[in-house]
Amino acid sequence: MTGSAPEGGGPPAIDTRVTAALTELGFSQYEARTYAGLIGRDPMTGYAIAKETLVPQPKVYETLGRLVERGAVLQVSGSPAKFVAVPPDRVLSQLERTFRQRLATVELEVSRMRRESTDVQELRLLKEARSWITVVSAANSLIGRATDRMYVSGHGSYLDALAGEIQAADRRGVRIDVLCFGEPPFSLHNGVVIRHSSTDGIVYRHHQARHLAITCDNAAALWALAPEGDKWEAVWADSDPLLTALVKGFIRHDIFSQRMFRDFSAEMVARYGAGLEGLFDRHPADAEDGAATPSGAEQEAARPGRRRLA
């Protein structure tokens, strides 16, 4: 009945766009149709309203009573009772005031609840992925929305699945720092790909080759890990500055380590052994005592939890 007009050339009785908008504001279907049917009309009886709006006559007076209570309709006579719509601008202004009052009440109560429950920990909601396909999909989605700055860390074989989106971000001017374990699968024009060289030939069970870390624009981040090499677990978020700062700090720390190794590789290998394994195996007191660093071969024999890359 959109735009249908009653006999006599009066204004449209019902506009479905108006009724739909009113239901979004909390009106019931009957309330929306009744109010819309009264807009711009002379005072009408309940019988006439029911006829024009197709609201069932047994329901129309109940509906009119609720509209009078909420200030959208006025009863202007008693016998027979006739009703007229309050001008829409006044109704909408009242709805806005009511909404703001309710919103303020909720904010106050939530604030009070937080003060009274300071010892209760709030949950941080992060998205999860438990397969490599899902990890790749989430990572490419984050990279595709990056506009300013990215940090990426992972093995070249894993980064290859993200090469298209990373290079597209590079072409649109996103500054990208990539830390790559193994051979890099791409090059960048607007960023840099840093090869992780300080631990070449070494795979640590819970680090390095079996991870993927990404941050985008200081807001979005993904951290994925496969400790056994095939079963992936990941958390990611479109907008979580805390997770992003954590992942970015991890990647930047590794990048700084590689730059130091590039400049002082001979000294670091002499002190910590091949693969810098001495950094992981030495007790903090050893550094103070100046204890000699075991050779790479000695450490390899003593650490069965680590293996050489083929």
Backbone torsions as a table, in degrees:
resi	resn	phi	psi	omega
1	MET	NA	22.7	-178.2
2	THR	-56.6	122.8	174.6
3	GLY	71.5	13.4	-180.0
4	SER	-70.6	141.7	-176.8
5	ALA	-114.1	142.6	177.2
6	PRO	-73.9	168.1	176.6
7	GLU	-61.9	145.3	-179.6
8	GLY	99.5	0.5	174.2
9	GLY	76.0	23.9	178.4
10	GLY	-71.8	177.4	179.0
11	PRO	-67.9	162.9	179.9
12	PRO	-55.7	136.2	-179.0
13	ALA	-76.6	-38.4	-175.6
14	ILE	-137.1	134.9	172.2
15	ASP	-124.4	114.0	-174.0
16	THR	-63.8	-26.9	176.8
17	ARG	-66.6	-37.3	178.3
18	VAL	-67.8	-45.1	-178.4
19	THR	-64.8	-37.4	178.2
20	ALA	-64.2	-42.3	179.4
21	ALA	-65.3	-38.3	-179.9
22	LEU	-67.1	-38.3	177.4
23	THR	-65.0	-32.1	175.5
24	GLU	-64.8	-26.5	-179.9
25	LEU	-90.1	3.9	175.2
26	GLY	108.5	-1.0	175.6
27	PHE	-73.0	144.9	170.4
28	SER	-74.0	168.9	178.6
29	GLN	-59.6	-44.3	179.9
30	TYR	-65.7	-41.8	179.3
31	GLU	-63.0	-42.5	-179.2
32	ALA	-64.1	-45.3	-179.2
33	ARG	-66.3	-39.3	-178.9
34	THR	-66.4	-47.8	-179.6
35	TYR	-64.3	-44.7	179.8
36	ALA	-61.3	-36.5	179.7
37	GLY	-70.2	-20.7	179.8
38	LEU	-92.1	-16.9	-176.2
39	ILE	-60.6	126.4	177.5
40	GLY	74.8	10.0	-177.7
41	ARG	-106.8	157.1	171.3
42	ASP	-68.9	163.5	178.6
43	PRO	-52.8	138.2	-176.0
44	MET	-130.2	151.2	174.3
45	THR	-79.2	164.3	177.2
46	GLY	-60.6	-36.9	179.4
47	TYR	-62.0	-44.9	-179.2
48	ALA	-66.8	-38.7	178.7
49	ILE	-63.0	-44.6	179.9
50	ALA	-61.3	-39.3	-179.8
51	LYS	-66.4	-40.9	-177.1
52	GLU	-76.5	-34.9	-172.5
53	THR	-100.4	-10.8	-176.8
54	LEU	65.6	18.5	169.0
55	VAL	-75.9	128.5	-177.3
56	PRO	-53.5	135.4	-176.7
57	GLN	-57.4	-38.1	177.8
58	PRO	-62.5	-20.6	-178.2
59	LYS	-99.6	-15.0	-168.8
60	VAL	-68.1	-40.3	-178.8
61	TYR	-70.9	-35.7	174.1
62	GLU	-61.9	-41.2	179.4
63	THR	-67.1	-43.3	178.5
64	LEU	-61.4	-38.0	178.4
65	GLY	-61.4	-42.3	179.0
66	ARG	-66.3	-37.4	179.5
67	LEU	-68.0	-36.1	176.0
68	VAL	-64.3	-42.0	179.8
69	GLU	-61.8	-37.8	-178.2
70	ARG	-87.2	2.3	173.9
71	GLY	80.7	19.4	180.0
72	ALA	-97.1	-18.3	-177.8
73	VAL	-136.9	145.4	175.3
74	LEU	-117.1	140.1	171.6
75	GLN	-92.1	122.4	-172.0
76	VAL	-107.9	-8.1	176.2
77	SER	-151.3	165.5	-174.4
78	GLY	-110.8	-28.1	-175.0
79	SER	-146.5	100.0	-5.7
80	PRO	-75.2	155.9	179.2
81	ALA	-68.6	131.8	176.8
82	LYS	-125.8	151.9	-173.8
83	PHE	-132.1	149.3	179.2
84	VAL	-136.9	147.1	-179.3
85	ALA	-77.4	135.1	168.9
86	VAL	-68.1	138.3	-178.2
87	PRO	-50.5	136.9	-175.5
88	PRO	-55.2	-36.6	-178.4
89	ASP	-62.9	-36.3	177.8
90	ARG	-70.3	-40.4	179.5
91	VAL	-62.9	-45.1	-178.2
92	LEU	-67.1	-37.0	177.0
93	SER	-63.5	-40.5	178.8
94	GLN	-67.4	-39.5	177.0
95	LEU	-61.5	-40.7	179.6
96	GLU	-65.1	-43.0	178.7
97	ARG	-62.8	-43.4	-179.9
98	THR	-62.5	-42.9	-179.9
99	PHE	-62.6	-44.6	-179.4
100	ARG	-64.0	-38.0	177.6
101	GLN	-64.1	-43.1	179.1
102	ARG	-66.4	-40.4	179.1
103	LEU	-63.0	-42.1	178.7
104	ALA	-63.9	-38.5	178.7
105	THR	-64.2	-43.2	179.2
106	VAL	-63.4	-45.5	179.7
107	GLU	-59.4	-41.2	179.3
108	LEU	-64.0	-46.1	-177.7
109	GLU	-67.1	-39.7	178.2
110	VAL	-64.4	-42.5	178.5
111	SER	-62.1	-41.3	178.7
112	ARG	-66.0	-40.4	180.0
113	MET	-62.4	-41.0	178.8
114	ARG	-64.7	-39.5	179.1
115	ARG	-65.8	-36.0	-178.8
116	GLU	-79.9	-13.6	-176.4
117	SER	-125.1	45.5	-177.1
118	THR	-65.0	-21.5	-179.3
119	ASP	-88.2	-3.0	179.6
120	VAL	-90.8	125.7	-179.0
121	GLN	-81.3	134.1	176.1
122	GLU	-87.3	148.0	-178.7
123	LEU	-86.2	138.1	173.8
124	ARG	-99.4	124.4	-175.4
125	LEU	-90.7	118.5	176.5
126	LEU	-124.4	148.7	177.4
127	LYS	-84.1	150.1	-177.6
128	GLU	-119.0	152.7	172.0
129	ALA	-138.9	140.0	-175.8
130	ARG	-130.4	21.6	174.0
131	SER	-147.4	154.4	-178.6
132	TRP	-63.1	-36.7	179.3
133	ILE	-62.1	-42.7	179.3
134	THR	-68.7	-38.0	177.4
135	VAL	-60.6	-46.7	-179.5
136	VAL	-62.6	-42.9	179.8
137	SER	-61.6	-46.2	179.7
138	ALA	-64.8	-43.2	-179.2
139	ALA	-62.8	-46.2	180.0
140	ASN	-63.8	-34.0	177.7
141	SER	-64.6	-44.9	178.5
142	LEU	-63.9	-45.7	-178.2
143	ILE	-63.1	-38.9	-178.5
144	GLY	-63.5	-21.1	-179.8
145	ARG	-101.7	-1.0	-179.1
146	ALA	-67.4	141.4	-177.8
147	THR	-125.7	-16.4	-171.2
148	ASP	-134.4	-54.4	-169.5
149	ARG	-145.6	136.5	178.1
150	MET	-137.5	146.6	168.8
151	TYR	-125.5	135.8	-177.2
152	VAL	-137.2	139.2	177.0
153	SER	-141.5	134.1	177.3
154	GLY	170.4	172.3	177.3
155	HIS	-74.5	148.0	-178.0
156	GLY	-55.4	-35.8	179.6
157	SER	-65.4	-29.9	177.1
158	TYR	-82.7	-38.4	-180.0
159	LEU	-66.3	-24.1	179.7
160	ASP	-59.5	-33.5	179.3
161	ALA	-69.9	-17.1	-179.4
162	LEU	-106.9	3.2	-171.3
163	ALA	-57.9	-42.9	-177.4
164	GLY	-59.7	-49.2	-178.7
165	GLU	-69.8	-37.3	179.1
166	ILE	-64.2	-44.7	-179.9
167	GLN	-69.0	-33.0	175.0
168	ALA	-64.5	-41.8	176.4
169	ALA	-63.6	-38.3	177.4
170	ASP	-61.1	-42.2	-179.1
171	ARG	-68.3	-29.5	179.9
172	ARG	-89.3	9.7	170.3
173	GLY	96.8	9.5	177.7
174	VAL	-73.9	129.9	176.3
175	ARG	-77.4	124.5	-173.3
176	ILE	-129.3	129.0	170.5
177	ASP	-111.5	119.4	-178.0
178	VAL	-115.6	127.5	172.7
179	LEU	-105.3	115.3	-171.8
180	CYS	-114.8	126.6	171.8
181	PHE	-89.8	130.0	-175.5
182	GLY	83.2	-160.3	-176.0
183	GLU	-80.0	128.4	178.2
184	PRO	-65.5	136.2	-179.8
185	PRO	-88.5	-0.8	-179.0
186	PHE	-159.5	169.6	173.1
187	SER	-123.3	163.2	-176.8
188	LEU	-126.3	152.2	176.6
189	HIS	-98.4	-34.6	-175.4
190	ASN	-104.8	3.4	-179.0
191	GLY	-142.9	-160.7	-177.1
192	VAL	-141.0	140.4	174.5
193	VAL	-109.1	116.1	-177.4
194	ILE	-104.7	121.8	179.8
195	ARG	-82.7	128.4	179.4
196	HIS	-75.2	101.3	-172.0
197	SER	-108.3	-14.0	-173.1
198	SER	-69.6	-22.4	-179.3
199	THR	-121.0	29.8	177.6
200	ASP	-52.5	134.1	177.3
201	GLY	87.5	-0.8	-178.2
202	ILE	-122.0	136.1	172.5
203	VAL	-122.0	119.6	176.4
204	TYR	-91.6	137.8	-168.9
205	ARG	-57.4	-36.6	-174.4
206	HIS	-117.1	29.5	-175.8
207	HIS	-153.2	166.1	168.1
208	GLN	69.1	-102.7	-163.7
209	ALA	-63.7	-22.4	-174.1
210	ARG	-105.4	42.8	177.4
211	HIS	-142.1	161.5	171.9
212	LEU	-141.8	125.7	-178.5
213	ALA	-131.1	134.0	-177.3
214	ILE	-143.9	138.0	168.1
215	THR	-130.4	146.1	-178.6
216	CYS	-134.8	118.8	170.4
217	ASP	58.9	32.3	177.9
218	ASN	57.6	21.3	-178.7
219	ALA	-132.9	-47.6	-175.9
220	ALA	-102.0	147.0	-179.3
221	ALA	-155.6	154.5	174.9
222	LEU	-139.4	136.5	175.1
223	TRP	-131.8	118.8	-177.5
224	ALA	-127.2	144.2	-175.8
225	LEU	-145.1	139.5	174.2
226	ALA	-131.3	82.8	-174.3
227	PRO	-56.2	-33.6	-179.2
228	GLU	-98.2	1.2	173.8
229	GLY	98.4	-16.1	-177.0
230	ASP	-133.2	-29.8	-179.1
231	LYS	-93.7	108.5	-175.0
232	TRP	-92.6	144.9	169.0
233	GLU	-133.9	137.5	-177.0
234	ALA	-145.7	149.8	167.6
235	VAL	-123.7	145.2	178.9
236	TRP	-155.5	161.6	-178.1
237	ALA	-151.8	143.1	176.6
238	ASP	-74.6	-31.5	-177.2
239	SER	-151.4	91.9	177.4
240	ASP	-148.4	91.2	-175.8
241	PRO	-58.2	-29.8	-178.9
242	LEU	-69.6	-48.2	177.1
243	LEU	-61.7	-40.5	-179.4
244	THR	-62.9	-44.0	179.0
245	ALA	-63.1	-37.9	179.6
246	LEU	-64.4	-49.6	-177.8
247	VAL	-68.0	-40.8	179.4
248	LYS	-63.1	-40.1	177.9
249	GLY	-62.0	-39.8	177.6
250	PHE	-61.0	-47.9	-177.2
251	ILE	-67.2	-45.5	-178.4
252	ARG	-63.2	-37.3	178.1
253	HIS	-60.5	-44.0	178.4
254	ASP	-65.0	-39.9	179.4
255	ILE	-62.7	-44.5	179.3
256	PHE	-61.8	-39.4	179.2
257	SER	-62.7	-40.5	179.8
258	GLN	-67.4	-36.0	177.7
259	ARG	-67.8	-38.1	175.9
260	MET	-66.6	-39.0	178.1
261	PHE	-64.5	-38.0	178.6
262	ARG	-60.4	-39.3	-176.2
263	ASP	-84.6	-27.0	-174.3
264	PHE	-132.0	37.4	-173.7
265	SER	-61.7	-42.7	-177.5
266	ALA	-62.3	-46.1	-179.1
267	GLU	-64.8	-41.1	-176.5
268	MET	-70.1	-40.4	177.7
269	VAL	-66.4	-39.8	178.9
270	ALA	-62.2	-35.8	-175.9
271	ARG	-85.6	-39.4	-171.5
272	TYR	-110.2	-6.1	178.0
273	GLY	88.7	172.6	-179.6
274	ALA	-61.3	137.3	-177.7
275	GLY	71.1	7.0	-178.9
276	LEU	54.7	32.9	-176.3
277	GLU	-64.4	-24.5	179.5
278	GLY	-62.0	-25.1	177.8
279	LEU	-64.3	-29.9	-176.7
280	PHE	-92.1	-30.0	-170.3
281	ASP	-97.0	-19.4	-175.8
282	ARG	-80.4	138.2	174.3
283	HIS	-73.3	144.2	-179.5
284	PRO	-51.6	-32.5	-179.0
285	ALA	-67.5	-25.2	-179.5
286	ASP	-60.7	-39.0	-178.6
287	ALA	-64.2	-36.7	179.8
288	GLU	-71.6	-34.7	-178.1
289	ASP	-83.4	-9.4	-179.7
290	GLY	70.5	29.4	-178.7
291	ALA	-64.8	148.2	-179.2
292	ALA	-69.4	144.5	179.5
293	THR	-86.4	127.7	177.4
294	PRO	-61.1	151.5	178.8
295	SER	-69.7	163.6	179.2
296	GLY	-60.2	-39.9	-179.1
297	ALA	-65.5	-40.9	179.3
298	GLU	-63.3	-41.8	-179.5
299	GLN	-67.6	-36.8	-180.0
300	GLU	-62.7	-41.7	-179.9
301	ALA	-67.7	-30.0	-176.6
302	ALA	-88.0	-10.4	-176.0
303	ARG	-121.5	85.4	-179.0
304	PRO	-69.1	-14.7	179.7
305	GLY	-74.1	-5.8	179.9
306	ARG	-119.1	150.1	-179.1
307	ARG	-137.5	160.1	177.7
308	ARG	-86.6	147.0	172.6
309	LEU	-69.3	142.9	177.7
310	ALA	-72.7	NA	NA
